[in-house]
Amino acid sequence: MESSFYSEAELPGLGLASYGEDVLISRKASVYSPSGIHLGSHVRIDDFCILSGKITLGSHIHLAAFCALYGRYGIEMQDYTGLSPRTIIFSATDDFGGDYLISPMVPEAATNVSGGKVILEKYVQVGAGCILMPNICLHEGAAVGSMSLVNKSLEAWTIYFGVPAKPLKARKKGLLDKLDQ
């Protein structure tokens, strides 16, 4: 019986730039421009995820079903970070101001795409259905509640929620003690 994840023997065939041990990528995930994608160890990418562009995932990372990472200008997820289902990270955005056309099928001169790297530092967790916009950093230990829009950098060890995301309360660092067990 075939596994729903690529086997260790099949991973080299994906053409990833690099990957560590215990990497599970669903056969139903879509990986575009794999030569720009680096994965650490203990990484799981579930069904219907899309990875495109320059992406670096550290170790102990989970991308739940239907997540999309659009890394034109770069996406970095450090160790022990995770995305809940249907979360989208954009490192680039079109200009919707009315002066430009919008589509990858339109000549570049008629568009105005801008953006910047998106960084999720260690221990960041993002709830279901969130959208992260370009050129931001979610600092160590930040957490984002479901259905939130993150359009600016977030402070460390703080829980955020809303559209746009606003601080809700502090997140306890004591959860890191459980990693030593």
MDTraj code that builds the backbone (N, CA, C; nanometers):
import mdtraj as md
import numpy as np

residues = "MET GLU SER SER PHE TYR SER GLU ALA GLU LEU PRO GLY LEU GLY LEU ALA SER TYR GLY GLU ASP VAL LEU ILE SER ARG LYS ALA SER VAL TYR SER PRO SER GLY ILE HIS LEU GLY SER HIS VAL ARG ILE ASP ASP PHE CYS ILE LEU SER GLY LYS ILE THR LEU GLY SER HIS ILE HIS LEU ALA ALA PHE CYS ALA LEU TYR GLY ARG TYR GLY ILE GLU MET GLN ASP TYR THR GLY LEU SER PRO ARG THR ILE ILE PHE SER ALA THR ASP ASP PHE GLY GLY ASP TYR LEU ILE SER PRO MET VAL PRO GLU ALA ALA THR ASN VAL SER GLY GLY LYS VAL ILE LEU GLU LYS TYR VAL GLN VAL GLY ALA GLY CYS ILE LEU MET PRO ASN ILE CYS LEU HIS GLU GLY ALA ALA VAL GLY SER MET SER LEU VAL ASN LYS SER LEU GLU ALA TRP THR ILE TYR PHE GLY VAL PRO ALA LYS PRO LEU LYS ALA ARG LYS LYS GLY LEU LEU ASP LYS LEU ASP GLN".split()
xyz = np.array([
    [0.0837, -0.1184, 0.0000],
    [0.0000, 0.0000, 0.0000],
    [0.0885, 0.1252, 0.0000],
    [0.0556, 0.2194, -0.0853],
    [0.1336, 0.3428, -0.0983],
    [0.0950, 0.4413, 0.0117],
    [0.1948, 0.5036, 0.0721],
    [0.1723, 0.6031, 0.1758],
    [0.1198, 0.7315, 0.1136],
    [0.0488, 0.8104, 0.1942],
    [0.0002, 0.9396, 0.1454],
    [0.1119, 1.0438, 0.1431],
    [0.2282, 1.0102, 0.1995],
    [0.3445, 1.0980, 0.1966],
    [0.4507, 1.0373, 0.1059],
    [0.5329, 1.1222, 0.0446],
    [0.6452, 1.0723, -0.0335],
    [0.7379, 0.9933, 0.0573],
    [0.7923, 0.8864, 0.0063],
    [0.8861, 0.8055, 0.0831],
    [1.0225, 0.8748, 0.0853],
    [1.1079, 0.8293, 0.1753],
    [1.2442, 0.8831, 0.1844],
    [1.3175, 0.8654, 0.0512],
    [1.2915, 0.7552, -0.0164],
    [1.3562, 0.7285, -0.1453],
    [1.3036, 0.8204, -0.2561],
    [1.1801, 0.8695, -0.2407],
    [1.1196, 0.9559, -0.3435],
    [1.1535, 1.1040, -0.3255],
    [1.1916, 1.1449, -0.2048],
    [1.2179, 1.2867, -0.1778],
    [1.3216, 1.3492, -0.2718],
    [1.4324, 1.2814, -0.3038],
    [1.5288, 1.3440, -0.3952],
    [1.4675, 1.3819, -0.5305],
    [1.3684, 1.3071, -0.5740],
    [1.3037, 1.3333, -0.7016],
    [1.2231, 1.4617, -0.7055],
    [1.1948, 1.5195, -0.5889],
    [1.1207, 1.6462, -0.5851],
    [1.2078, 1.7641, -0.6266],
    [1.3418, 1.7493, -0.6169],
    [1.4321, 1.8566, -0.6574],
    [1.4496, 1.9681, -0.5562],
    [1.4202, 1.9406, -0.4287],
    [1.4377, 2.0422, -0.3238],
    [1.5844, 2.0809, -0.3113],
    [1.6107, 2.2065, -0.2723],
    [1.7482, 2.2527, -0.2532],
    [1.8164, 2.1719, -0.1428],
    [1.7441, 2.1464, -0.0329],
    [1.7967, 2.0660, 0.0773],
    [1.6826, 2.0237, 0.1674],
    [1.7053, 1.9161, 0.2417],
    [1.6079, 1.8713, 0.3405],
    [1.6785, 1.7817, 0.4410],
    [1.6219, 1.7777, 0.5613],
    [1.6808, 1.6988, 0.6688],
    [1.6151, 1.5628, 0.6822],
    [1.6137, 1.5120, 0.8056],
    [1.5572, 1.3807, 0.8363],
    [1.4107, 1.3938, 0.8742],
    [1.3380, 1.2847, 0.8572],
    [1.1983, 1.2766, 0.8990],
    [1.1153, 1.3884, 0.8340],
    [1.1239, 1.3971, 0.7020],
    [1.0473, 1.4957, 0.6253],
    [0.9297, 1.4237, 0.5606],
    [0.8098, 1.4711, 0.5889],
    [0.6875, 1.4138, 0.5332],
    [0.6180, 1.5188, 0.4477],
    [0.6085, 1.4922, 0.3181],
    [0.5409, 1.5825, 0.2256],
    [0.4291, 1.5043, 0.1590],
    [0.3082, 1.5527, 0.1716],
    [0.1938, 1.4854, 0.1119],
    [0.2089, 1.4759, -0.0395],
    [0.1649, 1.3653, -0.0929],
    [0.1623, 1.3489, -0.2380],
    [0.0638, 1.4470, -0.3021],
    [-0.0254, 1.5022, -0.2217],
    [-0.1256, 1.5956, -0.2731],
    [-0.0828, 1.7414, -0.2556],
    [0.0374, 1.7654, -0.2058],
    [0.0909, 1.9024, -0.1950],
    [0.1495, 1.9417, -0.3305],
    [0.1530, 2.0721, -0.3576],
    [0.2123, 2.1232, -0.4813],
    [0.3382, 2.2014, -0.4471],
    [0.4498, 2.1616, -0.5082],
    [0.5772, 2.2273, -0.4825],
    [0.6280, 2.2858, -0.6142],
    [0.6311, 2.4183, -0.6216],
    [0.6797, 2.4889, -0.7395],
    [0.8175, 2.5457, -0.7086],
    [0.9011, 2.5580, -0.8070],
    [1.0394, 2.6069, -0.7915],
    [1.1092, 2.5385, -0.6732],
    [1.1137, 2.4057, -0.6741],
    [1.1696, 2.3337, -0.5593],
    [1.3166, 2.3642, -0.5322],
    [1.3908, 2.4101, -0.6325],
    [1.5329, 2.4386, -0.6111],
    [1.5547, 2.5576, -0.5173],
    [1.4492, 2.6332, -0.4866],
    [1.4590, 2.7442, -0.3919],
    [1.4027, 2.7115, -0.2550],
    [1.3740, 2.5831, -0.2304],
    [1.3094, 2.5427, -0.1054],
    [1.4039, 2.4573, -0.0210],
    [1.4245, 2.5003, 0.1037],
    [1.5099, 2.4308, 0.2014],
    [1.4222, 2.3870, 0.3188],
    [1.4331, 2.2598, 0.3564],
    [1.3568, 2.2065, 0.4685],
    [1.4511, 2.1476, 0.5712],
    [1.4248, 2.1744, 0.6985],
    [1.5026, 2.1139, 0.8059],
    [1.4543, 1.9722, 0.8331],
    [1.4735, 1.9262, 0.9547],
    [1.4310, 1.7920, 0.9963],
    [1.2980, 1.7990, 1.0702],
    [1.2255, 1.6887, 1.0687],
    [1.0970, 1.6775, 1.1385],
    [0.9988, 1.7828, 1.0857],
    [0.9802, 1.7809, 0.9554],
    [0.8897, 1.8734, 0.8861],
    [0.7776, 1.7919, 0.8241],
    [0.6533, 1.8361, 0.8444],
    [0.5376, 1.7699, 0.7827],
    [0.4559, 1.8725, 0.7061],
    [0.4320, 1.8422, 0.5793],
    [0.3540, 1.9281, 0.4906],
    [0.2344, 1.8462, 0.4440],
    [0.1146, 1.8884, 0.4835],
    [-0.0064, 1.8098, 0.4612],
    [-0.0698, 1.8349, 0.3243],
    [-0.1811, 1.7666, 0.3011],
    [-0.2523, 1.7726, 0.1736],
    [-0.2868, 1.9144, 0.1305],
    [-0.2773, 1.9361, 0.0002],
    [-0.3226, 2.0565, -0.0678],
    [-0.2480, 2.1831, -0.0280],
    [-0.1296, 2.1686, 0.0299],
    [-0.0446, 2.2847, 0.0553],
    [0.0227, 2.3243, -0.0758],
    [0.0515, 2.4544, -0.0886],
    [0.1236, 2.5074, -0.2038],
    [0.2491, 2.5754, -0.1513],
    [0.3641, 2.5373, -0.2044],
    [0.4913, 2.6027, -0.1720],
    [0.5506, 2.6521, -0.3028],
    [0.5779, 2.7822, -0.3095],
    [0.6294, 2.8413, -0.4320],
    [0.7272, 2.9521, -0.3981],
    [0.8423, 2.9533, -0.4638],
    [0.9391, 3.0609, -0.4442],
    [1.0499, 3.0230, -0.3487],
    [1.1059, 3.1259, -0.2841],
    [1.2185, 3.1091, -0.1913],
    [1.1631, 3.0831, -0.0519],
    [1.1766, 2.9599, -0.0064],
    [1.1183, 2.9201, 0.1218],
    [1.2220, 2.8414, 0.2011],
    [1.2378, 2.8790, 0.3280],
    [1.3238, 2.8046, 0.4198],
    [1.2411, 2.7684, 0.5424],
    [1.2281, 2.6390, 0.5654],
    [1.1592, 2.5898, 0.6844],
    [1.2629, 2.5243, 0.7745],
    [1.2660, 2.5641, 0.9004],
    [1.3579, 2.5041, 0.9965],
    [1.3124, 2.3637, 1.0326],
    [1.3360, 2.3243, 1.1563],
    [1.3010, 2.1904, 1.2037],
    [1.1817, 2.1942, 1.2977],
    [1.1133, 2.0810, 1.3072],
    [0.9943, 2.0655, 1.3924],
    [0.8851, 2.1623, 1.3469],
    [0.8493, 2.1515, 1.2195],
    [0.7510, 2.2419, 1.1587],
    [0.6381, 2.1606, 1.0978],
    [0.5159, 2.2123, 1.1145],
    [0.3987, 2.1497, 1.0547],
    [0.3211, 2.2541, 0.9749],
    [0.2935, 2.2213, 0.8475],
    [0.2031, 2.3006, 0.7641],
    [0.0774, 2.2163, 0.7458],
    [-0.0326, 2.2595, 0.8071],
    [-0.1573, 2.1838, 0.7993],
    [-0.2190, 2.1982, 0.6597],
    [-0.3212, 2.1212, 0.6340],
    [-0.3834, 2.1154, 0.5016],
    [-0.4269, 2.2535, 0.4509],
    [-0.4110, 2.2700, 0.3206],
    [-0.4552, 2.3895, 0.2475],
    [-0.3770, 2.5160, 0.2791],
    [-0.2572, 2.5052, 0.3354],
    [-0.1737, 2.6248, 0.3552],
    [-0.1057, 2.6601, 0.2234],
    [-0.0798, 2.7891, 0.2053],
    [-0.0113, 2.8339, 0.0837],
    [0.0991, 2.9306, 0.1226],
    [0.2203, 2.9050, 0.0736],
    [0.3354, 2.9917, 0.0972],
    [0.3840, 3.0420, -0.0382],
    [0.3650, 3.1720, -0.0621],
    [0.4052, 3.2345, -0.1873],
    [0.5311, 3.3154, -0.1601],
    [0.6473, 3.2573, -0.1910],
    [0.7750, 3.3114, -0.1469],
    [0.8550, 3.3870, -0.2515],
    [0.7925, 3.4673, -0.3333],
    [0.8674, 3.5430, -0.4354],
    [0.9836, 3.6207, -0.3743],
    [0.9604, 3.6880, -0.2615],
    [1.0650, 3.7657, -0.1944],
    [1.1201, 3.6957, -0.0704],
    [1.0772, 3.5727, -0.0476],
    [1.1323, 3.4924, 0.0607],
    [1.0389, 3.4748, 0.1792],
    [1.0351, 3.3520, 0.2287],
    [0.9624, 3.3167, 0.3510],
    [1.0564, 3.2299, 0.4336],
    [1.0695, 3.2635, 0.5610],
    [1.1516, 3.1848, 0.6531],
    [1.0691, 3.1508, 0.7756],
    [1.0561, 3.0208, 0.8021],
    [0.9918, 2.9739, 0.9239],
    [1.0988, 2.9030, 1.0063],
    [1.1280, 2.9581, 1.1240],
    [1.2313, 2.9004, 1.2084],
    [1.1761, 2.7815, 1.2875],
    [1.2619, 2.7154, 1.3639],
    [1.2274, 2.5928, 1.4365],
    [1.1033, 2.6092, 1.5241],
    [1.0269, 2.5001, 1.5331],
    [0.9086, 2.4895, 1.6192],
    [0.8008, 2.5911, 1.5827],
    [0.7847, 2.6191, 1.4546],
    [0.6749, 2.7052, 1.4110],
    [0.5722, 2.6190, 1.3396],
    [0.4512, 2.6723, 1.3271],
    [0.3485, 2.5954, 1.2593],
    [0.2367, 2.6817, 1.2061],
    [0.1729, 2.6302, 1.1009],
    [0.0582, 2.6971, 1.0402],
    [-0.0613, 2.6028, 1.0469],
    [-0.1721, 2.6532, 1.0976],
    [-0.2963, 2.5760, 1.1002],
    [-0.3612, 2.5807, 0.9621],
    [-0.4648, 2.4977, 0.9394],
    [-0.5229, 2.4875, 0.8055],
    [-0.5650, 2.6211, 0.7449],
    [-0.5466, 2.6277, 0.6126],
    [-0.5916, 2.7390, 0.5288],
    [-0.5238, 2.8722, 0.5579],
    [-0.4038, 2.8668, 0.6125],
    [-0.3263, 2.9892, 0.6328],
    [-0.2483, 3.0198, 0.5052],
    [-0.2391, 3.1485, 0.4715],
    [-0.1688, 3.1919, 0.3513],
    [-0.0623, 3.2936, 0.3902],
    [0.0586, 3.2748, 0.3374],
    [0.1665, 3.3723, 0.3562],
    [0.2031, 3.4287, 0.2190],
    [0.1938, 3.5607, 0.2077],
    [0.2321, 3.6311, 0.0850],
    [0.3609, 3.7086, 0.1104],
    [0.4634, 3.6872, 0.0296],
    [0.5820, 3.7722, 0.0388],
    [0.5797, 3.8794, -0.0701],
    [0.4791, 3.8746, -0.1558],
    [0.4622, 3.9750, -0.2613],
    [0.3145, 4.0085, -0.2726],
    [0.2864, 4.1298, -0.3198],
    [0.1475, 4.1705, -0.3395],
    [0.1377, 4.2615, -0.4608],
    [0.0266, 4.2505, -0.5290],
    [-0.0012, 4.3385, -0.6420],
    [-0.0536, 4.4718, -0.5913],
    [-0.0468, 4.5734, -0.6764],
    [-0.1001, 4.7067, -0.6473],
    [-0.2463, 4.7103, -0.6922],
    [-0.3372, 4.7132, -0.5962],
    [-0.4802, 4.7146, -0.6250],
    [-0.5364, 4.8572, -0.6266],
    [-0.4507, 4.9576, -0.6399],
    [-0.4934, 5.0976, -0.6361],
    [-0.5639, 5.1470, -0.7616],
    [-0.5683, 5.0666, -0.8648],
    [-0.6405, 5.1052, -0.9850],
    [-0.5528, 5.1539, -1.0990],
    [-0.4232, 5.1732, -1.0753],
    [-0.3333, 5.2232, -1.1788],
    [-0.2586, 5.1122, -1.2523],
    [-0.2765, 4.9872, -1.2093],
    [-0.2029, 4.8755, -1.2675],
    [-0.2955, 4.7567, -1.2902],
    [-0.2544, 4.6695, -1.3794],
    [-0.3247, 4.5436, -1.3991],
    [-0.2712, 4.4410, -1.3001],
    [-0.3508, 4.3374, -1.2777],
    [-0.3159, 4.2389, -1.1766],
    [-0.3296, 4.0997, -1.2351],
    [-0.2147, 4.0332, -1.2525],
    [-0.2150, 3.8954, -1.2991],
    [-0.0728, 3.8562, -1.3368],
    [-0.0350, 3.7331, -1.3100],
    [0.0968, 3.6886, -1.3555],
    [0.1018, 3.6717, -1.5076],
    [-0.0133, 3.6812, -1.5734],
    [-0.0198, 3.6645, -1.7179],
    [-0.0162, 3.7978, -1.7928],
    [-0.0068, 3.9097, -1.7185],
    [-0.0003, 4.0434, -1.7768],
    [0.1465, 4.0827, -1.7887],
    [0.1863, 4.1538, -1.8951],
    [0.3257, 4.1995, -1.9045],
    [0.3674, 4.2757, -1.7775],
    [0.4909, 4.2487, -1.7322],
    [0.5408, 4.3065, -1.6071],
    [0.5310, 4.4584, -1.6029],
    [0.5495, 4.5252, -1.7162],
    [0.5444, 4.6720, -1.7213],
    [0.4063, 4.7262, -1.6855],
    [0.3032, 4.6436, -1.6976],
    [0.1665, 4.6881, -1.6680],
    [0.1241, 4.6551, -1.5254],
    [0.2176, 4.5948, -1.4467],
    [0.1868, 4.5587, -1.3084],
    [0.2778, 4.6346, -1.2129],
    [0.2457, 4.6293, -1.0873],
    [0.3295, 4.6894, -0.9831],
    [0.3297, 4.5951, -0.8626],
    [0.4202, 4.4996, -0.8650],
    [0.4315, 4.4015, -0.7571],
    [0.5375, 4.4494, -0.6584],
    [0.5034, 4.4463, -0.5310],
    [0.5992, 4.4844, -0.4272],
    [0.5956, 4.3780, -0.3182],
    [0.6888, 4.3863, -0.2262],
    [0.6879, 4.2902, -0.1170],
    [0.8166, 4.2883, -0.0406],
    [0.8339, 4.1853, 0.0389],
    [0.9525, 4.1662, 0.1200],
    [0.9410, 4.0356, 0.1956],
    [1.0519, 3.9909, 0.2474],
    [1.0596, 3.8627, 0.3169],
    [0.9656, 3.8587, 0.4373],
    [0.9062, 3.7427, 0.4596],
    [0.8233, 3.7162, 0.5770],
    [0.9001, 3.6182, 0.6648],
    [0.9168, 3.6546, 0.7919],
    [0.9929, 3.5714, 0.8857],
    [0.9046, 3.5346, 1.0046],
    [0.9002, 3.4057, 1.0344],
    [0.8380, 3.3569, 1.1562],
    [0.9513, 3.3036, 1.2426],
    [0.9808, 3.3741, 1.3509],
    [1.0887, 3.3309, 1.4386],
    [1.0444, 3.2089, 1.5193],
    [1.1392, 3.1511, 1.5938],
    [1.1124, 3.0284, 1.6694],
    [0.9850, 3.0389, 1.7535],
    [0.9139, 2.9270, 1.7605],
    [0.7974, 2.9056, 1.8465],
    [0.6744, 2.9860, 1.8057],
    [0.6699, 3.0402, 1.6870],
    [0.5522, 3.1132, 1.6392],
    [0.4473, 3.0125, 1.5933],
    [0.3234, 3.0374, 1.6286],
    [0.2118, 2.9545, 1.5847],
    [0.1042, 3.0448, 1.5246],
    [0.0478, 3.0003, 1.4116],
    [-0.0531, 3.0787, 1.3412],
    [-0.1792, 2.9936, 1.3276],
    [-0.2923, 3.0491, 1.3723],
    [-0.4201, 2.9780, 1.3712],
    [-0.4793, 2.9634, 1.2318],
    [-0.5878, 2.8890, 1.2242],
    [-0.6527, 2.8565, 1.0971],
    [-0.7060, 2.9811, 1.0267],
    [-0.6928, 2.9792, 0.8944],
    [-0.7537, 3.0827, 0.8118],
    [-0.6890, 3.2186, 0.8201],
    [-0.5662, 3.2277, 0.8636],
    [-0.4978, 3.3568, 0.8745],
    [-0.4311, 3.3947, 0.7428],
    [-0.4112, 3.5246, 0.7262],
    [-0.3371, 3.5764, 0.6114],
    [-0.2234, 3.6613, 0.6646],
    [-0.1013, 3.6326, 0.6172],
    [0.0171, 3.7099, 0.6533],
    [0.0644, 3.7834, 0.5291],
    [0.0770, 3.9134, 0.5396],
    [0.1163, 3.9979, 0.4274],
    [0.2685, 4.0125, 0.4212],
    [0.3198, 4.0688, 0.3111],
    [0.4648, 4.0767, 0.2902],
    [0.5392, 4.1680, 0.3874],
    [0.6702, 4.1404, 0.3953],
    [0.7658, 4.2285, 0.4625],
    [0.7368, 4.2463, 0.6111],
    [0.7110, 4.1352, 0.6797],
    [0.6837, 4.1400, 0.8236],
    [0.7648, 4.0323, 0.8950],
    [0.7750, 4.0490, 1.0269],
    [0.8394, 3.9487, 1.1120],
    [0.7477, 3.9200, 1.2296],
    [0.7167, 3.7930, 1.2505],
    [0.6469, 3.7507, 1.3706],
    [0.7574, 3.7057, 1.4659],
    [0.7827, 3.7877, 1.5662],
    [0.8963, 3.7644, 1.6540],
    [0.8730, 3.6439, 1.7451],
    [0.9826, 3.5945, 1.8027],
    [0.9836, 3.4695, 1.8785],
    [0.8618, 3.4544, 1.9688],
    [0.7955, 3.3392, 1.9556],
    [0.6864, 3.3035, 2.0452],
    [0.5540, 3.3722, 2.0188],
    [0.5445, 3.4576, 1.9174],
    [0.4164, 3.5216, 1.8878],
    [0.3169, 3.4142, 1.8450],
    [0.1892, 3.4369, 1.8749],
    [0.0828, 3.3458, 1.8320],
    [-0.0296, 3.4302, 1.7734],
    [-0.0925, 3.3762, 1.6697],
    [-0.1975, 3.4496, 1.5995],
    [-0.3245, 3.3656, 1.6004],
    [-0.4344, 3.4242, 1.6485],
    [-0.5628, 3.3546, 1.6527],
    [-0.6232, 3.3387, 1.5145],
    [-0.7091, 3.2412, 1.5016],
    [-0.7725, 3.2087, 1.3737],
    [-0.8398, 3.3284, 1.3087],
    [-0.8382, 3.3271, 1.1762],
    [-0.9064, 3.4256, 1.0916],
    [-0.8506, 3.5666, 1.1078],
    [-0.7250, 3.5790, 1.1416],
    [-0.6619, 3.7104, 1.1601],
    [-0.5857, 3.7521, 1.0351],
    [-0.5714, 3.8824, 1.0187],
    [-0.4917, 3.9410, 0.9112],
    [-0.3698, 4.0067, 0.9740],
    [-0.2516, 3.9574, 0.9380],
    [-0.1276, 4.0122, 0.9921],
    [-0.0633, 4.0976, 0.8833],
    [-0.0663, 4.2290, 0.9033],
    [-0.0123, 4.3211, 0.8032],
    [0.1021, 4.4062, 0.8574],
    [0.1496, 4.3715, 0.9777],
    [0.2668, 4.4381, 1.0349],
    [0.3375, 4.3385, 1.1259],
    [0.4606, 4.3688, 1.1600],
    [0.5392, 4.2795, 1.2466],
    [0.4758, 4.2679, 1.3841],
    [0.4934, 4.1513, 1.4465],
    [0.4351, 4.1235, 1.5776],
    [0.5437, 4.1083, 1.6830],
    [0.5145, 4.1550, 1.8027],
    [0.6080, 4.1482, 1.9147],
    [0.6205, 4.0049, 1.9668],
    [0.7338, 3.9775, 2.0293],
    [0.7625, 3.8454, 2.0845],
    [0.6671, 3.8104, 2.1985],
    [0.6387, 3.6824, 2.2098],
    [0.5633, 3.6239, 2.3202],
    [0.4333, 3.6988, 2.3505],
    [0.3613, 3.7305, 2.2442],
    [0.2328, 3.7980, 2.2550],
    [0.1331, 3.7244, 2.1660],
    [0.0090, 3.7139, 2.2126],
    [-0.0976, 3.6530, 2.1343],
    [-0.1761, 3.7642, 2.0663],
    [-0.1989, 3.7469, 1.9363],
    [-0.2694, 3.8460, 1.8547],
    [-0.3957, 3.7848, 1.7970],
    [-0.4910, 3.8738, 1.7646],
    [-0.6154, 3.8282, 1.7041],
    [-0.6833, 3.9459, 1.6354],
    [-0.7495, 3.9204, 1.5227],
    [-0.8343, 4.0201, 1.4601],
    [-0.7921, 4.0618, 1.3206],
    [-0.8708, 4.1547, 1.2657],
    [-0.8481, 4.2089, 1.1318],
    [-0.8471, 4.3604, 1.1429],
    [-0.7294, 4.4212, 1.1411],
    [-0.5971, 4.3601, 1.1442],
    [-0.5659, 4.3047, 1.2835],
    [-0.4647, 4.2190, 1.2909],
    [-0.4285, 4.1551, 1.4175],
    [-0.3824, 4.2582, 1.5197],
    [-0.4376, 4.2471, 1.6394],
    [-0.4029, 4.3353, 1.7520],
    [-0.3640, 4.2485, 1.8712],
    [-0.2793, 4.3016, 1.9602],
    [-0.2377, 4.2216, 2.0766],
    [-0.3560, 4.1895, 2.1677],
    [-0.3609, 4.0654, 2.2132],
    [-0.4671, 4.0206, 2.3021],
    [-0.4145, 4.0031, 2.4447],
    [-0.3031, 3.9287, 2.4579],
    [-0.2423, 3.9078, 2.5893],
    [-0.1049, 3.8463, 2.5701],
    [-0.0305, 3.8363, 2.6795],
    [0.1034, 3.7757, 2.6759],
    [0.0909, 3.6242, 2.6596],
    [0.1903, 3.5654, 2.5971],
    [0.1997, 3.4200, 2.5851],
    [0.3086, 3.3730, 2.6797],
    [0.2863, 3.2648, 2.7515],
    [0.3800, 3.2166, 2.8516],
    [0.4983, 3.1457, 2.7874],
    [0.6173, 3.1811, 2.8305],
    [0.7390, 3.1168, 2.7811],
    [0.7621, 2.9809, 2.8454],
    [0.6911, 2.9501, 2.9541],
    [0.7090, 2.8239, 3.0251],
    [0.6845, 2.7023, 2.9388],
    [0.6136, 2.7206, 2.8287],
    [0.5871, 2.6066, 2.7410],
    [0.7161, 2.5486, 2.6840],
    [0.8234, 2.6261, 2.6821],
    [0.9514, 2.5776, 2.6321],
    [1.0128, 2.4721, 2.7239],
    [0.9749, 2.4739, 2.8523],
    [1.0255, 2.3743, 2.9477],
    [0.9882, 2.2334, 2.9034],
    [0.8786, 2.2194, 2.8322],
    [0.8314, 2.0871, 2.7885],
    [0.9207, 2.0279, 2.6804],
    [0.9995, 2.1107, 2.6132],
    [1.0890, 2.0599, 2.5096],
    [1.2052, 1.9818, 2.5680],
    [1.2392, 2.0082, 2.6931],
    [1.3519, 1.9401, 2.7579],
    [1.3138, 1.8005, 2.8084],
    [1.1870, 1.7685, 2.8078],
    [1.1399, 1.6396, 2.8633],
    [1.1594, 1.5280, 2.7652],
])
top = md.Topology()
chain = top.add_chain()
for i, resn in enumerate(residues, 1):
    res = top.add_residue(resn, chain, resSeq=i)
    for name in ("N", "CA", "C"):
        top.add_atom(name, md.element.get_by_symbol(name[0]), res)
traj = md.Trajectory(xyz[None], top)
